[in-house]
Amino acid sequence: MSSSKGKVIDLPDVLRVYTPEIARYLFAGTRPNTEFTISFDLDVIKIYEDYDRTERIAWGDEKAKDSWAFQREKRIYELSQVKLTEDGKTTMPAVKPWQIPFRHLCNLIQIAGGDIDKTLT
């Protein structure tokens, strides 16, 4: 992304592809002052899968490679959440979200011809 070259992605563009939690995840998982790209190609599937993995690790459904990695993934997940506590901090949801693999969901929507209601029934 380079504003001097006219290559600017604004938040509404990002939110057409990513949920607010995933948009926050992209920033929370990147070190400050580090350049990164927000992808709109096949990497979208990988980013959703990476977020899902972070969520599973944070809830203890999947093992991290060590305790440091667990703490890091859990904190990234907490920072990715949109809902704030009364003191303005982000935290994990009270109940573990239901998770369907993103790639599988894409296949189901394609089978249903893009009809979300038909996909859900």
Rosetta blueprint (number, residue, H / E / L):
1 M L
2 S E
3 S H
4 S H
5 K H
6 G L
7 K E
8 V L
9 I L
10 D L
11 L H
12 P H
13 D H
14 V H
15 L H
16 R H
17 V H
18 Y L
19 T L
20 P H
21 E H
22 I H
23 A H
24 R H
25 Y H
26 L H
27 F H
28 A H
29 G L
30 T L
31 R L
32 P L
33 N L
34 T L
35 E L
36 F L
37 T L
38 I L
39 S L
40 F L
41 D L
42 L L
43 D H
44 V H
45 I H
46 K H
47 I H
48 Y H
49 E H
50 D H
51 Y H
52 D H
53 R H
54 T H
55 E H
56 R H
57 I H
58 A H
59 W L
60 G L
61 D L
62 E L
63 K L
64 A L
65 K L
66 D L
67 S H
68 W H
69 A H
70 F H
71 Q H
72 R H
73 E H
74 K H
75 R H
76 I H
77 Y H
78 E H
79 L H
80 S H
81 Q L
82 V L
83 K L
84 L E
85 T L
86 E L
87 D L
88 G L
89 K L
90 T E
91 T L
92 M L
93 P L
94 A L
95 V L
96 K L
97 P L
98 W L
99 Q L
100 I L
101 P L
102 F H
103 R H
104 H H
105 L H
106 C H
107 N H
108 L H
109 I H
110 Q H
111 I H
112 A L
113 G L
114 G L
115 D L
116 I H
117 D H
118 K H
119 T H
120 L H
121 T L
